[in-house]
């Protein structure tokens, strides 16, 4: 359902924009005096959607299908969903294909990680357990030295506050 929410919102916005533009056209047509040679306006006829066998190639954008003006928002949403259904199915199939590829890649990477763990364990097991030489300073020794210099140094009251 979350997939259809943006489509429905776009349909509603375009419906209201089209309705406003048609009202403006009607207002301008009513202001113009009609001559004796003017033709009567024929209502739009509903066009049938193109069957899947007669559709254009995928890389071309489909032409918008003109339909009779819907009477309610529910009808507008149903019309929009029926027109967009082939595109939605196509995108869904593409997404499923991509997910399958990603699953295969994840499985391959998982196998590589397991292989590397096995190699690392093998290297750890074969390493000789000889005496370890500790460095002269360790990380904590430097920090402890700075703290001890503050503790054992002269008190703050004896130090000057201003610039030297």
C-alpha positions in Angstrom: 0.0 0.0 0.0 2.9 2.3 0.7 4.0 1.9 -2.9 0.8 3.4 -4.2 0.6 6.4 -1.9 2.9 8.7 -4.0 1.0 7.7 -7.1 -2.3 8.5 -5.5 -1.0 11.9 -4.3 0.3 12.8 -7.7 -3.0 11.8 -9.3 -4.9 14.0 -6.9 -2.7 17.0 -7.5 -2.9 16.6 -11.2 -6.7 16.2 -11.0 -7.1 19.4 -9.1 -4.7 21.3 -11.4 -6.5 20.1 -14.5 -9.9 21.0 -13.0 -8.7 24.5 -12.3 -7.3 25.0 -15.8 -10.6 23.7 -17.3 -12.6 26.2 -15.2 -10.3 29.0 -16.5 -10.9 27.9 -20.1 -14.6 27.8 -19.6 -14.6 31.2 -18.1 -12.7 32.7 -21.0 -14.9 30.8 -23.5 -18.0 32.2 -21.9 -16.7 35.8 -22.1 -16.0 35.5 -25.9 -19.1 36.0 -28.0 -20.0 33.0 -30.1 -20.4 33.7 -33.8 -22.9 31.9 -36.1 -20.2 29.7 -37.5 -19.0 28.3 -34.2 -19.1 24.5 -33.8 -20.8 22.8 -30.8 -18.3 21.3 -28.3 -18.3 17.5 -28.3 -17.6 15.7 -25.0 -14.4 13.7 -24.8 -14.8 10.0 -25.3 -13.0 7.5 -23.1 -10.1 5.8 -24.7 -9.4 2.2 -24.0 -6.0 1.4 -22.5 -3.5 -0.3 -24.8 -3.4 -4.1 -24.5 0.0 -5.6 -23.3 0.6 -7.2 -26.8 0.3 -3.8 -28.5 2.4 -1.8 -26.1 5.4 0.2 -27.2 9.0 -0.8 -26.2 9.9 -0.3 -22.5 12.5 2.5 -23.2 9.8 4.9 -24.5 7.5 6.8 -22.2 3.9 5.8 -22.5 1.6 8.5 -23.8 -1.0 9.6 -21.2 -4.4 8.1 -21.8 -7.2 10.6 -21.9 -10.2 9.4 -20.0 -13.6 10.8 -19.0 -13.4 13.0 -16.0 -13.9 10.9 -12.9 -16.8 11.7 -10.6 -15.0 11.0 -7.3 -11.5 10.7 -5.9 -12.0 7.0 -5.6 -12.7 6.6 -9.3 -9.6 8.8 -10.1 -7.4 6.6 -8.0 -8.8 3.4 -9.6 -8.2 4.8 -13.1 -4.7 5.9 -12.2 -3.9 2.5 -10.6 -5.2 0.6 -13.6 -3.0 2.7 -15.9 0.1 2.4 -13.8 -0.3 -1.3 -13.0 2.0 -2.6 -15.9 4.8 -0.1 -14.9 4.4 -1.1 -11.2 4.7 -4.8 -12.1 7.8 -4.0 -14.3 9.5 -2.1 -11.5 8.6 -4.9 -9.0 10.2 -7.5 -11.2 13.4 -5.3 -11.6 13.6 -4.9 -7.8 13.2 -8.7 -7.2 16.0 -9.4 -9.8 18.3 -6.9 -8.1 17.5 -8.4 -4.6 18.4 -11.8 -5.9 21.7 -10.5 -7.3 22.5 -8.9 -3.9 21.7 -12.1 -2.0 24.1 -14.0 -4.3 26.8 -11.3 -3.7 26.2 -11.4 0.1 26.5 -15.2 0.1 29.8 -14.9 -1.8 31.2 -12.3 0.6 30.1 -14.4 3.5 32.0 -17.4 2.1 35.1 -15.2 1.6 34.9 -13.9 5.2 34.6 -17.5 6.6 37.6 -18.5 4.4 39.7 -15.5 5.8 38.7 -16.4 9.4 39.9 -20.0 8.8 43.3 -18.7 7.4 43.7 -16.3 10.4 43.0 -19.1 12.9 45.5 -21.3 11.1 48.2 -18.6 11.2 47.5 -18.0 15.0 47.9 -21.7 15.7 51.2 -22.0 13.8 52.8 -18.9 15.4 55.6 -19.9 17.9 54.8 -18.9 21.5 58.2 -17.3 22.3 59.0 -14.7 24.9 57.4 -11.3 24.1 59.5 -8.2 24.4 57.5 -5.3 26.0 58.2 -1.8 24.8 59.9 0.7 27.1 56.7 2.9 27.3 53.2 1.7 27.1 50.2 3.9 26.2 49.0 4.2 29.8 52.5 5.2 31.1 52.5 8.5 29.2 49.0 9.5 30.5 50.0 8.5 34.0 53.1 10.7 33.8 51.1 13.8 32.8 48.7 13.2 35.6 51.5 12.8 38.1 53.2 15.9 37.0 50.0 17.9 37.8 49.7 16.2 41.2 53.3 16.5 42.2 54.0 19.9 40.6 53.6 23.3 42.3 50.0 24.3 43.2 48.0 26.7 41.0 48.3 29.5 43.6 52.0 29.5 43.1 51.8 29.8 39.3 51.3 33.1 37.6 47.8 33.7 35.9 48.9 36.2 33.3 51.0 35.8 30.3 54.7 35.2 31.0 
